[in-house]
């Protein structure tokens, strides 16, 4: 197990997330690994999101809240958050998803003990709007990233020094910015699949996955065009 000498920066971008964000933040506070900072990027929410976030920040100095001057959407909100990050390892999460208590401990342990690994990702469960588990999701191993499938899912951790080489999330690939980023990380080091189930991913009517499937497919196609030569050579 890690001795917690490494700090984790967690970015939480949010827009109008009042319904679930408290549970998301609480899941971070309840981690068995305690050396983290949570950077919440409020993307001009019009509901009670900012009030909820500030109430948590007032009680825990590890939590910081920033509000964008204009609505930046997900990729640029991530970039704004990571510009404030001071950790050794990076991750990000969504306002409607939940880390299981051992998530950070498990992922840090793998990175601490394997210096050749740039990033780890874990299995997870899909839940509904009432926190009921719909299904357990078993991820594929990392080589499948190069076949056109984003198998890293939503529970991951990567090295800050690698992230600084990779650069910002690509805002032109909104809805596939995460997949693009994982492929870019793969240029600098190994990506490892952890078979532990460490995360709860919420499926509900307002989620991007549920509402913009066709756009996600289109953006993924653009991503594959962008990385075609690298992915072809890896295969």
C-alpha positions as CSV (number, residue, x, y, z in Angstrom):
1,X,0.0,0.0,0.0
2,X,1.1,3.5,-0.6
3,X,2.5,5.5,2.3
4,X,0.6,8.6,1.0
5,X,3.7,10.6,0.2
6,X,2.2,11.3,-3.3
7,X,-0.4,13.9,-3.6
8,X,-3.4,13.4,-5.9
9,X,-5.1,16.3,-7.7
10,X,-8.8,15.6,-8.5
11,X,-10.6,17.9,-10.9
12,X,-14.4,18.1,-10.8
13,X,-15.9,20.2,-13.6
14,X,-19.6,20.9,-13.0
15,X,-22.5,22.7,-14.7
16,X,-25.9,22.7,-12.9
17,X,-25.0,19.6,-10.9
18,X,-27.0,20.3,-7.7
19,X,-28.8,17.0,-7.8
20,X,-25.9,14.7,-7.3
21,X,-22.7,16.7,-6.6
22,X,-22.9,16.3,-2.8
23,X,-22.6,12.5,-3.2
24,X,-19.7,12.9,-5.6
25,X,-17.8,15.2,-3.2
26,X,-18.6,13.0,-0.2
27,X,-17.1,10.0,-2.1
28,X,-13.8,11.8,-2.3
29,X,-13.9,12.9,1.3
30,X,-14.5,9.3,2.3
31,X,-11.5,7.9,0.5
32,X,-9.1,5.8,2.5
33,X,-6.3,7.7,0.8
34,X,-6.2,11.2,2.3
35,X,-3.4,13.1,0.5
36,X,-5.5,14.7,-2.2
37,X,-6.8,18.1,-3.3
38,X,-10.2,18.5,-4.9
39,X,-10.4,21.3,-7.5
40,X,-14.0,22.0,-8.4
41,X,-14.5,24.1,-11.6
42,X,-18.0,25.6,-11.6
43,X,-18.8,26.2,-15.3
44,X,-21.3,29.1,-14.7
45,X,-24.0,26.9,-13.0
46,X,-27.4,28.6,-12.6
47,X,-28.7,26.3,-9.8
48,X,-27.4,25.8,-6.3
49,X,-24.2,24.0,-7.4
50,X,-21.8,26.8,-6.3
51,X,-23.5,27.1,-2.9
52,X,-23.2,23.3,-2.3
53,X,-19.5,23.3,-3.3
54,X,-18.6,26.2,-1.2
55,X,-20.2,24.6,1.8
56,X,-17.9,21.6,1.5
57,X,-14.8,23.8,0.9
58,X,-15.6,25.8,4.1
59,X,-15.2,22.5,6.0
60,X,-12.3,20.9,4.3
61,X,-9.2,22.9,3.2
62,X,-8.3,20.3,0.6
63,X,-11.3,21.5,-1.4
64,X,-11.0,24.5,-3.7
65,X,-13.7,26.0,-5.8
66,X,-13.2,28.1,-9.0
67,X,-15.9,29.6,-11.2
68,X,-15.3,30.2,-14.9
69,X,-16.1,33.7,-16.1
70,X,-17.9,32.2,-19.1
71,X,-19.2,28.8,-19.8
72,X,-16.2,26.8,-21.1
73,X,-17.7,23.3,-21.4
74,X,-15.9,20.2,-20.2
75,X,-12.5,20.1,-22.0
76,X,-11.6,23.7,-21.2
77,X,-13.0,23.4,-17.7
78,X,-10.6,20.4,-17.2
79,X,-7.7,22.5,-18.5
80,X,-8.6,25.3,-16.1
81,X,-8.7,22.9,-13.2
82,X,-5.4,21.2,-14.0
83,X,-3.8,24.6,-14.4
84,X,-4.4,24.9,-10.6
85,X,-3.2,21.3,-9.8
86,X,-0.2,20.7,-7.5
87,X,-0.3,16.9,-7.2
88,X,2.0,14.1,-8.3
89,X,-0.9,12.2,-9.8
90,X,-4.0,13.5,-11.7
91,X,-7.5,12.3,-12.1
92,X,-10.9,13.9,-12.7
93,X,-14.5,12.9,-12.0
94,X,-18.0,14.0,-12.7
95,X,-20.6,15.6,-10.5
96,X,-23.0,12.6,-10.9
97,X,-20.5,9.8,-10.3
98,X,-19.0,8.2,-7.2
99,X,-15.6,6.8,-6.1
100,X,-15.7,3.7,-4.0
101,X,-13.7,4.2,-0.7
102,X,-10.6,2.3,-1.8
103,X,-10.3,3.8,-5.3
104,X,-7.4,6.2,-4.8
105,X,-5.5,3.8,-2.5
106,X,-5.7,1.0,-5.1
107,X,-4.7,3.1,-8.1
108,X,-1.8,5.0,-6.3
109,X,-0.4,1.7,-5.1
110,X,0.0,0.4,-8.7
111,X,1.6,3.6,-9.9
112,X,3.9,3.8,-6.9
113,X,5.2,0.3,-7.5
114,X,5.5,0.4,-11.3
115,X,7.5,3.4,-12.5
116,X,7.0,2.3,-16.2
117,X,3.3,2.7,-16.0
118,X,2.0,6.1,-17.0
119,X,-1.7,5.6,-16.2
120,X,-4.0,3.0,-14.6
121,X,-7.8,2.5,-15.0
122,X,-10.3,0.3,-13.2
123,X,-13.5,-1.6,-13.6
124,X,-16.7,0.1,-12.4
125,X,-20.5,-0.4,-12.0
126,X,-23.3,1.5,-13.8
127,X,-25.9,2.9,-11.4
128,X,-29.3,4.5,-12.0
129,X,-30.6,7.8,-10.7
130,X,-31.4,6.2,-7.3
131,X,-27.9,4.7,-6.8
132,X,-29.1,1.2,-7.7
133,X,-26.5,-0.9,-9.6
134,X,-27.6,-1.7,-13.1
135,X,-24.6,-3.7,-14.1
136,X,-20.9,-4.4,-13.4
137,X,-18.6,-3.3,-16.2
138,X,-15.5,-5.4,-16.9
139,X,-13.0,-3.3,-18.9
140,X,-10.8,-4.6,-21.7
141,X,-7.0,-4.3,-21.4
142,X,-5.2,-1.3,-22.7
143,X,-4.2,-2.6,-26.1
144,X,-7.9,-2.3,-27.1
145,X,-7.5,1.5,-26.9
146,X,-5.8,1.3,-30.3
147,X,-8.7,-0.5,-32.0
148,X,-11.2,2.4,-31.8
149,X,-12.8,1.6,-28.4
150,X,-12.4,3.9,-25.3
151,X,-12.0,1.2,-22.7
152,X,-10.5,3.4,-20.0
153,X,-13.9,4.3,-18.6
154,X,-14.3,6.8,-15.9
155,X,-12.0,5.7,-13.1
156,X,-8.3,6.4,-13.8
157,X,-5.2,7.9,-12.4
158,X,-2.1,9.2,-14.3
159,X,1.2,10.8,-13.6
160,X,1.4,14.6,-13.5
161,X,4.8,14.7,-15.2
162,X,3.3,12.7,-18.1
163,X,0.3,15.1,-18.2
164,X,2.6,18.1,-18.5
165,X,4.2,16.5,-21.6
166,X,0.9,15.6,-23.1
167,X,-0.6,19.1,-22.6
168,X,-4.2,20.2,-22.5
169,X,-7.3,18.3,-23.3
170,X,-8.4,19.0,-26.9
171,X,-11.5,21.2,-26.8
172,X,-12.1,20.5,-30.5
173,X,-12.8,16.9,-29.5
174,X,-15.5,17.7,-26.9
175,X,-17.3,14.4,-26.0
176,X,-14.2,12.4,-27.0
177,X,-11.6,14.5,-25.2
178,X,-10.9,11.8,-22.7
179,X,-10.3,9.1,-25.3
180,X,-8.0,11.4,-27.2
181,X,-6.0,12.1,-24.0
182,X,-5.5,8.4,-23.2
183,X,-4.1,7.8,-26.7
184,X,-1.8,10.7,-26.2
185,X,-0.6,9.4,-22.8
186,X,0.1,6.0,-24.5
187,X,2.9,7.8,-26.5
188,X,4.8,8.4,-23.2
189,X,4.3,5.2,-21.2
190,X,2.3,2.1,-20.5
191,X,-1.4,2.1,-19.5
192,X,-2.6,-0.7,-17.2
193,X,-6.0,-2.1,-16.5
194,X,-6.8,-2.8,-12.9
195,X,-9.5,-5.4,-12.4
196,X,-10.8,-4.0,-9.1
197,X,-14.3,-2.4,-9.3
198,X,-13.6,1.1,-7.9
199,X,-16.3,3.4,-9.2
200,X,-20.0,4.0,-9.7
201,X,-20.9,5.6,-13.0
202,X,-24.4,7.1,-13.1
203,X,-26.7,6.5,-16.1
204,X,-29.6,9.0,-16.2
205,X,-31.5,11.0,-18.7
206,X,-29.4,14.1,-18.4
207,X,-26.0,12.6,-18.8
208,X,-23.8,13.3,-21.8
209,X,-23.6,9.6,-22.6
210,X,-27.4,9.3,-22.7
211,X,-28.1,12.5,-24.6
212,X,-25.4,12.9,-27.2
213,X,-24.5,9.4,-28.4
214,X,-24.4,10.4,-32.1
215,X,-22.1,13.3,-31.5
216,X,-19.8,11.1,-29.4
217,X,-19.5,8.7,-32.3
218,X,-18.7,11.6,-34.7
219,X,-16.0,13.0,-32.4
220,X,-14.5,9.6,-31.9
221,X,-14.2,9.3,-35.7
222,X,-12.3,12.6,-35.8
223,X,-10.0,11.3,-33.0
224,X,-9.3,8.1,-35.0
225,X,-8.3,10.2,-38.0
226,X,-6.1,12.4,-35.8
227,X,-4.2,9.4,-34.3
228,X,-4.4,6.9,-37.2
229,X,-0.7,6.6,-37.9
230,X,0.3,6.1,-34.2
231,X,-2.5,3.6,-33.6
232,X,-1.7,1.7,-36.8
233,X,2.0,1.4,-35.8
234,X,1.2,0.2,-32.3
235,X,-1.1,-2.5,-33.6
